[in-house]
Amino acid sequence: MQNTKHFFYRLILLVTMIGLIMGNLNTAVLAATTAKRETTPTSNIIIKGLESSDHSKAVPNAKINLTSTTDTKKSYLLTSNDEGLFNTIIDNQSGLKVNRVDVGEYVISSVENPIGYRLVGEELGLKVQVNETQSQIAIYYAEVAEGTITLNAKAADETPIPGVVFTATEKANGVVHQFSPTDTNGMTKLKLTADSYTIGLQSAPDGYTVSDELPFYSLGSKYEY
């Protein structure tokens, strides 16, 4: 009986020691997890998209690129949420989601504009300086207006020239838009979003060439030229 009691005491003592060890392990794991959370770096840049005409209104669901001015291979893709905050950052080199952007100067360019908006000042080269400490900046989007460019092809004697095909090239990004061929009156129209365009000649009937410099148009609102 005494041997049995002694066995139970040893068993209870062993179980108690195991419980204490496990408790210490859990405490150590919790402490390590807490320490890891504390050292997780916070984002060092916050960008928010706002309406250019009303800075209190956020413009959501846009994508932009940040490209380093000193190393063009270094760039980040930022996506904004429903509140206009660009809180998703992808390192374009690794394709991985990251929380911070390397320190340096970056050019901001639009990857995907929100429907009905365009990034203001992109053609001028928007730049942001990223430091170790958190930077908060705002970028602005303007509502996209439409305009119509009307062209008239005429010969030197003012005779209309049908069948001329013109192009309009966006000054900011080089996107080319093609007009329909001029009609019997030498007229053609093309509706375009607000932007700056350079007019070019894609084709003309045999015997005709461009004698004068083609015009440059800037569509800033819903006007017809």
Secondary structure as UniProt FT lines:
FT   HELIX           2..39
FT   STRAND          45..51
FT   TURN            55..56
FT   STRAND          63..68
FT   TURN            72..73
FT   STRAND          75..80
FT   TURN            82..83
FT   STRAND          85..91
FT   TURN            92..94
FT   STRAND          97..98
FT   STRAND          104..112
FT   TURN            115..116
FT   STRAND          117..119
FT   TURN            120..121
FT   HELIX           122..124
FT   STRAND          126..130
FT   STRAND          135..143
FT   STRAND          146..152
FT   TURN            156..157
FT   TURN            162..163
FT   STRAND          165..170
FT   TURN            171..173
FT   STRAND          176..178
FT   TURN            184..185
FT   STRAND          187..193
FT   STRAND          195..203
FT   TURN            206..207
FT   STRAND          216..219
//
